[in-house]
Amino acid sequence: MTPEQAVVTANEAFYQAFEKRDIEAMAAVWSHGIGSLCIHPGRNAVRGWDAIRSSWEKIFRNTNYLEIDVEIISTQVNGDLAYVVLIENVLQVGSGGRRVKALSIATNVFECMAQKWYLVHHHGSPIMN
């Protein structure tokens, strides 16, 4: 598998964990370092795995259903760092039954550590139509 394929596979694992609302699968994708950073669309930056995990747990707790389609715009690998830029098309059904469709552009940055790619930065921004 090429480094680009490995990064795309890691990116797919992130979105599978997100869509399935699986915090343990999410934990396997993310770097647990204090420098990890997550910016959910329209939210402030969350730093460090413990805070990032809490943010995902809150999203998962308040969501009954998620469907996520992604369109990769660019994948770049440079040594032990890589990024994927993509469009996220998200259908979310909240715990109260409210359906929300959201379109975001996201950048996911991965770092290769011990021959495995880990997510170290996720930044999603809403696309306004």
C-alpha positions as CSV (number, residue, x, y, z in Angstrom):
1,M,0.0,0.0,0.0
2,T,1.4,3.4,-0.9
3,P,1.5,6.2,1.7
4,E,-1.3,8.0,-0.1
5,Q,-3.5,4.8,0.0
6,A,-2.7,4.4,3.7
7,V,-3.8,8.0,4.4
8,V,-7.0,7.6,2.5
9,T,-7.7,4.4,4.5
10,A,-7.1,6.2,7.8
11,N,-9.4,9.0,6.6
12,E,-12.1,6.4,5.7
13,A,-11.7,4.9,9.2
14,F,-12.3,8.4,10.8
15,Y,-15.5,8.8,8.8
16,Q,-16.7,5.3,9.6
17,A,-16.2,5.9,13.3
18,F,-18.0,9.2,13.0
19,E,-20.9,7.8,11.0
20,K,-21.3,4.7,13.4
21,R,-20.9,7.0,16.4
22,D,-18.2,4.6,17.7
23,I,-16.0,6.3,20.3
24,E,-13.6,3.4,20.5
25,A,-13.1,3.4,16.7
26,M,-12.6,7.1,16.9
27,A,-10.0,6.7,19.7
28,A,-8.1,4.3,17.4
29,V,-7.9,6.9,14.6
30,W,-6.9,9.9,16.6
31,S,-3.4,10.7,18.1
32,H,-3.7,10.9,21.8
33,G,-1.1,13.6,22.0
34,I,-1.7,17.0,23.7
35,G,-1.1,18.8,20.4
36,S,-4.1,17.2,18.6
37,L,-6.6,19.7,17.6
38,C,-10.3,19.4,16.5
39,I,-12.5,22.2,15.2
40,H,-16.1,21.2,14.6
41,P,-18.0,23.4,12.1
42,G,-19.0,26.7,13.8
43,R,-17.2,25.8,17.1
44,N,-14.1,26.7,18.9
45,A,-10.9,24.7,18.7
46,V,-10.6,21.7,21.1
47,R,-7.1,20.7,22.0
48,G,-5.7,17.4,23.3
49,W,-7.3,13.9,23.0
50,D,-9.2,14.0,26.3
51,A,-11.1,17.2,25.3
52,I,-11.5,15.9,21.7
53,R,-12.9,12.6,22.9
54,S,-15.4,14.5,25.1
55,S,-16.5,16.6,22.2
56,W,-17.2,13.5,20.1
57,E,-19.0,11.8,23.0
58,K,-21.3,14.8,23.2
59,I,-22.0,14.7,19.5
60,F,-22.7,10.9,19.6
61,R,-24.9,11.2,22.7
62,N,-27.1,13.8,21.0
63,T,-27.4,12.0,17.7
64,N,-29.6,9.1,16.8
65,Y,-28.5,8.7,13.2
66,L,-25.7,9.9,10.9
67,E,-25.1,9.6,7.3
68,I,-21.9,11.1,5.8
69,D,-20.8,11.3,2.2
70,V,-17.4,12.7,1.4
71,E,-15.8,14.0,-1.7
72,I,-12.0,14.1,-1.5
73,I,-10.6,17.2,-3.2
74,S,-6.9,16.6,-2.5
75,T,-4.7,14.2,-0.7
76,Q,-1.0,15.1,-0.1
77,V,1.7,13.2,1.7
78,N,5.0,14.7,2.7
79,G,7.2,12.5,4.8
80,D,5.4,11.7,8.1
81,L,2.7,14.3,7.6
82,A,-0.3,14.2,5.3
83,Y,-3.5,16.0,4.7
84,V,-6.8,15.3,3.1
85,V,-9.1,18.2,2.0
86,L,-12.7,17.2,1.3
87,I,-16.4,18.1,1.3
88,E,-18.5,16.5,4.0
89,N,-22.2,16.1,3.2
90,V,-23.8,15.1,6.6
91,L,-27.3,14.1,7.4
92,Q,-27.8,14.1,11.2
93,V,-30.9,13.1,13.1
94,G,-30.8,14.4,16.7
95,S,-32.0,12.7,19.8
96,G,-35.3,14.7,19.5
97,G,-35.8,13.5,15.9
98,R,-34.7,16.8,14.3
99,R,-33.1,16.2,10.9
100,V,-30.2,18.5,9.9
101,K,-28.4,18.5,6.6
102,A,-25.0,20.2,6.6
103,L,-22.4,20.8,4.0
104,S,-18.8,21.4,5.2
105,I,-15.4,21.6,3.8
106,A,-12.8,19.9,6.0
107,T,-9.1,19.4,6.3
108,N,-7.8,16.3,8.1
109,V,-4.1,16.2,9.0
110,F,-2.4,12.9,9.7
111,E,0.9,12.0,11.2
112,C,2.6,8.7,10.7
113,M,3.9,7.2,14.0
114,A,5.2,3.6,14.3
115,Q,4.1,2.9,10.7
116,K,0.5,4.0,11.4
117,W,-1.3,7.2,10.3
118,Y,-3.1,9.0,13.1
119,L,-5.4,12.0,12.8
120,V,-3.8,15.0,14.6
121,H,-6.0,17.8,13.3
122,H,-9.6,18.0,12.0
123,H,-11.0,21.3,10.9
124,G,-14.5,21.5,9.5
125,S,-16.1,24.7,8.2
126,P,-19.7,25.1,7.1
127,I,-20.3,25.9,3.4
128,M,-22.8,28.6,3.0
129,N,-25.0,28.4,-0.1
